Amino acid sequence: MEQCRFCLDQEDPKKLISPCNCTGSQKYIHQACLNKWQETMMKNVFTYPETFSLSQVSKCGVCKSKYITKPYSKYWKWIKFFTPFISIIQQYSYSIILFLVTLALFSGLILITFLTNLLCILIICVAICYWKGIRPRIFATIDGIRLGFIRVGNPVAEIMPGMIISATSAITQGIFMNSKILITNYSPETGAVGFILNKRIGIEENLFYGIGGPVSPNSQHIIHNMGELPQSARVVDGIYIGGVLNQIHPEAKCMHFLGYSGWAPYQLDGEIRAGVWEIVGIATPDDVFI
């Protein structure tokens, strides 16, 4: 019997595939599990082209080799077609806006009518956004900056480091669908940081591997139960993050995350008040290291 590295189910090797050069516990996976992972990555490529790339769909994130099996093709051709256009729009968004404004200013005899209508539309859009708690934000990325919109709200008193939140039915797609997240840092003024607990991609003895979130997918983070580890930070009793990891004690338990989940100031508060997330409660080691 072998184990699928995605869902961790035990199966006859004949029902599993070995799509890359990984060995050991990372060798086998269900075809359906691989397709599900590729579909999620392709949606992320389309939604966050500045963070994700098409290579994450066709290459293994562990051994970096190309998958032997054919890529999941349900959305593949559309993702390959639209991704360059999305990247161009994001890269030259200010130039496009400047062009449209210039075109409006030189629209001849309909200039006054056009500007009046445009101003009314903008005022209505801004009023609706503020009424719904939606605010514009400029996000810094590796490739530059981009403009986005987030939902904000008054601080929620129950949110604190060590809290677990769970996605509601309002999230119907993407990496956050059906996810449970451990909040490790939170302040209404600075935002929140957390890690997805139930998107695991492998396990080796007492070291678990998982996807922490869509932000900085190449970054690595360790959550563990070793309170004596130098330079580690306490999240709650029995759960710590970071530190100088020279060696792992035989009884220690660790979660190794790729990427993390992040929220801007007041964003997580607004999403909770809007019913996107629900608060589960304070985490225990059993909630994290299972």
N, C-alpha and C positions, 0 to 999 in steps of 0.2 A: 504494500500500500504506500502511495506517495501523497503529498499534501500540496494543494493549490496555494500558491504564495499570495493570492489575493483574498480569497474567501476562507482559506485555511481548512477546507473540507478534505477529509481523507478519501482518496479514490484509487481505483485500479489505474496504473500508468497508461493503459490503453485508452482511457477516457480523458487523459490529460495531454497537453502538447508541451514541447520544449522549444519556444520560439526564438531563443537567443543563446548566448554563450554562457549564461549563468549556470552555476553548479550548486550542489547541496540543496538547502531548503528553498533556494530561489529558482531552481531549475524548471519546475513544472507549474502549469497554470491551465485552467479551463479556457477553451476557446471563447466561450461566452463572457468570461471575466475579462479576458484581454480586450474583447470588442467593447465591453462597457467602459473600460479604462480609456481606450482610444477615442470613444465617442465623447467622453467627458473632456479629454484634452483638446479635441477638435473644437468643441463649443467654447473652451477657454481661449483657444487661439483666435477665434472669431470675436469674442467679447473683449479680451485683453491682449491684443497683438503686440503691445510693447513689453509684455511680461512672458508670454508663452510663444513657442515656435513650432513649426510643423515637424521638426526633427524629433520632438517629444512624442509624436504619434507613431513614427516609424522606427525609432531607436529605443532600446532599453535604457532606463535611467540608472541602472546599476552597473552593468558591464559595458555600456555605451555601444554595443554592437547593433546592427540593424536586425529587426525582426525577420525571421525566415518566412513566416506566414504573410499572406497578403494583408495590407492595411484594411481596417474596417471601412467600407466604402459607402455607407448610407449617406454621409454628409461630405465625404472626402473631396469630390470634385467641386462642390460649392465652396468649401473652405479654401481650397487652393485658388479658386477664381476670385473670391471676394477679399481675402486677406491682404493682398497688395494694395487694393483700393482703400481699405480701412486704414492701413499704415500711412498711405499718401495723404489721406484726409487729415489724420492726426498730426502728421509731420508739418503739413502746410496749412493748418486750420486758420491761422491768423492771416495768411496771404489770401486765402479763399474769402474770408470775411471782409478783408480790405477791398478785394475785387468787387464783391457784391455791393458794398457800401458805395464804392466809386460808380458802379453801374447805376445805382439808384439816384445818385446826385446828378447824373447826366441823362436822366430819363425824359428830358425835354418838357413839353407842355403839361405832362401828367405829374410833374415833380411834386407839387404841393399836395395833390390828392394822394399820391403814393406815400409820401412821408407822413401825412396825417393818419392814413390807414395803418402804416407800419408802426407808428407810435402807439396807436390804440391797441394793436395786437400785442406789442411788447408790454404795455402796462397791464393788460389782462393776464398775460402769461406770468409776469412777475407777481401779481396779486395772488393768482392761483397757487403758484409755487410756495409763497410765504404762508399762505393759508394752510397748505398741506405739510408745512414744515420742511420744504425742500430748499436747499441752499446750494449756490455754486461754490465749488472749491477748485483750486489749482493744485494738482498733484505733481510732485517731483518724481521722475523715473530715471532709469539708467540712461535713456536716450534723450532726456530733456524734461519738459513739463507738458502737462495736458490739462484741459478744463473738463471737469466732471460735475455731477450733481449728486448730492447725498441727502438723506432724510435725517433731520435733527429733531431733538426734543428736550424737554426739561429733564434734569438729572433724575435717574431712578435710584432710590436709596438702597435697594437690595443688591445692586451690582457692586462687586468688590473682587479683588484678586482671590483666586481659589474657587470662584463660582463656576458652575457648569450651566451652559445655556444649550437649548435644543431648538433646532429648526422646526418651524411649524409648516402646515400645508401651504402657506403663502409662497414658500420657495419650491418651485416645481421643476427646476433643472439646475445643472451646474454642480460644482464641487460641494456646495453647501446643502444640497438636497439631503434630507434625513440625517444631517450631521449633528454631532454633539461636540461642543467646544469647551475646553478648559480656559478660562480667563486668567492670565498670569499677571497682567498689568492693567490698571484702570484708573482713570481720573477724568471727570467731565471736561476739564480744561485741556487735557493733552490727548485724550482718546483712549483706546483699548487695544490690547494685544492678546491673542489667544491661539490655541492649537487644536486642530480637529482630532478627536480621540478615536473615531471609528472609521478612518480611512487608512487602514494599515496595508502595507505592501510586503511584509515579510517578518520573520522572527528567527533569531539565532540564540539558543539557550535563554538567557535572561535579558536579552536585548531585542526590543521591538522596533520596527521601522514603520514610519507612517508619513502621510502627506499632512503637513501642518496647516496649509492654506495656500491661497493663490499669490501671496505677496512674496517677492524675492525667492522664487522656487529653487534657486541654487544654494541658498543659505542653509546652514545646518544648526540645529538646536537640540540640546539634551535636557530632558526632564527625568529626574531620578529620585530615589529615596535615601540618598547618602547625605545626611545633614552635616557631616563632618568634612565634606569635600571643600578644599580651599576655594574661595572666591565664588562659591555658589550662593544663590539667593533663595530664601524661603518663600514659597507660594502659600501653602498652609502646612499644618503639621503632617509630616511624612511625605511631603511633595516639595521638591526643590528644583531649581533650574540653573543651568550653566555650571561654571567652575572649572578647575584644572583637573581634567580626567586623565590621570597617569595610568591608573589601573582600576579594574572593576572588582569589587569584593564578590566572592562567590554567592553571597546572599543578597546582593544588591539587585535592583530592578531598574531598568532604564528604558526610556522612549526616545528614539532618535528621529527627529522630524526634519523633513525637507520643506523649507518655506514656512510661512506663518500667516495668520489671519489678522488683519488690522482694521481699525476704525478711526476716523477723524474725530476731533472734539465734538461731543454731543451726538455723534452719529449712532452709536450703539443704543443710547438712550431713546433716540427717536425711532429706531427700528423695533425696539422692544415695545414701545407704546403703540406702534402701528401694527403689532401682532405678527411681525416677521420672526421673532425669537420669543421663547418662553424660558423663564428661569427654573432650573431643575433643583438646585441647592448647592451647598458647599461640597466640594469634592473630597473624597477619601482615597487613600492609596489603592483600595480595591477597585475604585472607579477608573483609575488611570492605568494601573499595571495588571491588566487581566488578559 
